[in-house]
Amino acid sequence: MSETSLDAALARLDRAVARLERIGPPAPATPGLALAYAELDERHDLLRLRIQETIERLDALIDQEGAAH
């Protein structure tokens, strides 16, 4: 996946999370629903971190390949 595609995917995720944050949980939020939102937020953060790490590794590999030629 190209960096542009990854950036587009991250942008879509950000927009989706922003929409969810604007909507907010239905009132009253049950403890189970609050936990589900917290877990979703944690998973989103982890996915974002992993994507950023992958981009950085790909950049390093591309730099190494470019230096070898």
trRosetta pair geometry for C-beta under 8 A, 3 or more apart (Angstrom, degrees):
i j d omega theta_ij theta_ji phi_ij phi_ji
1 5 4.5 -118 -176 88 92 132
1 6 5.6 110 124 -55 117 87
1 9 7.7 0 173 -12 146 140
2 5 4.7 100 56 5 76 100
2 6 7.1 -141 98 -2 42 85
3 6 5.5 -53 -147 39 35 111
3 7 6.1 39 152 -21 67 104
3 55 6.3 87 -119 -139 91 109
3 58 7.7 -172 -71 97 92 136
4 7 5.6 -52 -146 36 30 113
4 8 6.4 32 152 -20 63 105
5 8 5.6 -53 -149 36 32 112
5 9 6.3 33 152 -20 65 104
6 9 5.5 -52 -147 36 34 112
6 10 6.3 33 154 -17 66 104
6 51 6.1 165 -165 -176 113 112
6 54 7.8 -159 -124 91 148 113
6 55 6.0 177 118 -81 162 113
7 10 5.7 -53 -147 38 31 111
7 11 6.3 34 152 -21 64 106
8 11 5.6 -53 -148 35 31 114
8 12 6.5 33 152 -20 64 103
9 12 5.7 -52 -150 34 32 111
9 13 6.5 32 151 -18 64 104
9 51 7.5 -149 94 -138 120 150
10 13 5.6 -53 -148 37 34 112
10 14 6.3 36 153 -20 66 105
10 48 6.9 91 -131 -124 103 85
10 51 6.4 177 -77 115 108 154
11 14 5.6 -52 -148 35 32 113
11 15 6.4 31 154 -18 65 104
12 15 5.8 -54 -148 37 31 110
12 16 6.3 31 154 -20 65 106
13 16 5.7 -56 -148 36 31 111
13 17 6.3 27 156 -15 66 106
13 44 6.7 163 174 -149 118 102
13 47 7.4 -145 -145 104 159 130
13 48 7.3 -168 110 -78 147 94
14 17 5.9 -57 -146 39 29 107
14 18 6.2 32 154 -21 64 108
15 18 5.6 -54 -146 36 31 114
15 19 6.5 34 154 -21 64 102
16 19 5.8 -51 -152 32 32 110
16 20 6.5 30 151 -16 64 105
17 20 5.5 -53 -149 38 35 112
17 21 6.2 37 152 -21 67 105
17 41 7.9 103 -144 -112 120 72
17 44 6.0 101 -88 -159 135 160
18 21 5.6 -53 -146 36 31 112
18 22 6.4 33 153 -21 64 102
19 22 5.7 -53 -149 34 32 110
19 23 6.4 28 154 -15 65 107
20 23 5.8 -57 -147 40 31 109
20 24 8.0 120 158 -58 54 22
21 24 6.9 26 -178 -71 34 62
25 29 4.2 48 117 -96 139 117
25 33 5.7 128 -156 140 130 121
25 34 6.8 -43 -62 -85 175 63
25 37 5.8 -80 -68 -54 122 149
26 29 6.8 137 72 -84 54 65
26 33 7.4 -68 47 178 87 164
29 33 5.0 -132 -163 87 79 118
29 34 4.9 92 145 -61 122 92
29 37 7.7 -40 -154 1 135 139
30 33 4.6 92 53 7 81 102
30 34 7.0 -147 90 -5 41 86
31 34 5.7 -54 -145 38 32 113
31 35 6.3 34 155 -20 64 106
32 35 5.7 -54 -149 36 30 112
32 36 6.4 33 151 -21 64 104
33 36 5.5 -50 -147 34 35 114
33 37 6.5 36 153 -18 65 102
34 37 5.8 -52 -150 36 32 111
34 38 6.4 33 151 -19 64 106
35 38 5.6 -54 -147 37 33 113
35 39 6.3 32 154 -18 66 106
36 39 5.8 -54 -146 38 30 110
36 40 6.3 33 153 -20 64 106
37 40 5.6 -53 -147 36 31 113
37 41 6.3 32 154 -19 64 106
38 41 5.7 -54 -149 36 30 112
38 42 6.4 31 151 -19 63 106
39 42 5.6 -53 -147 37 33 113
39 43 6.3 33 154 -18 66 105
40 43 5.7 -54 -146 37 30 110
40 44 6.3 34 153 -22 64 105
41 44 5.6 -51 -147 34 30 114
41 45 6.5 31 153 -18 63 104
42 45 5.8 -54 -150 36 31 111
42 46 6.4 30 152 -17 65 107
43 46 5.6 -55 -146 38 33 112
43 47 6.2 35 154 -20 66 105
44 47 5.7 -53 -147 36 30 112
44 48 6.3 32 153 -20 63 107
45 48 5.6 -54 -148 36 30 114
45 49 6.4 31 153 -19 64 106
46 49 5.6 -53 -148 36 32 112
46 50 6.3 30 155 -17 66 106
47 50 5.8 -56 -146 38 30 109
47 51 6.3 30 156 -19 65 106
48 51 5.9 -55 -147 36 28 110
48 52 6.4 27 155 -17 63 107
49 52 5.8 -57 -149 37 30 110
49 53 6.3 29 153 -19 65 107
50 53 5.6 -52 -145 37 32 112
50 54 6.3 35 154 -21 64 105
51 54 5.6 -54 -149 35 31 113
51 55 6.4 34 152 -20 65 103
52 55 5.7 -51 -149 34 33 112
52 56 6.5 33 152 -18 64 105
53 56 5.6 -55 -150 37 32 112
53 57 6.4 32 152 -18 66 104
54 57 5.7 -52 -147 36 32 109
54 58 6.3 32 154 -17 65 106
55 58 5.8 -56 -147 39 30 111
55 59 6.3 34 152 -22 64 105
56 59 5.6 -50 -147 34 31 114
56 60 6.5 33 153 -19 63 104
57 60 5.6 -53 -150 35 33 112
57 61 6.4 32 152 -18 66 105
58 61 5.6 -53 -147 37 34 111
58 62 6.2 34 154 -19 66 105
59 62 5.7 -55 -147 37 30 111
59 63 6.3 32 153 -20 64 106
60 63 5.6 -54 -148 36 31 113
60 64 6.3 32 153 -20 64 105
61 64 5.6 -52 -147 36 32 112
61 65 6.3 31 154 -18 65 106
62 65 5.7 -54 -147 37 31 111
62 66 6.2 31 153 -19 64 108
63 66 5.7 -56 -147 38 30 112
63 67 6.3 28 155 -19 65 107
64 67 5.8 -57 -147 36 30 109
64 68 6.4 32 153 -24 64 106
65 68 5.7 -54 -150 30 31 113
65 69 6.9 13 158 -7 63 107
66 69 6.4 -68 -153 41 31 99
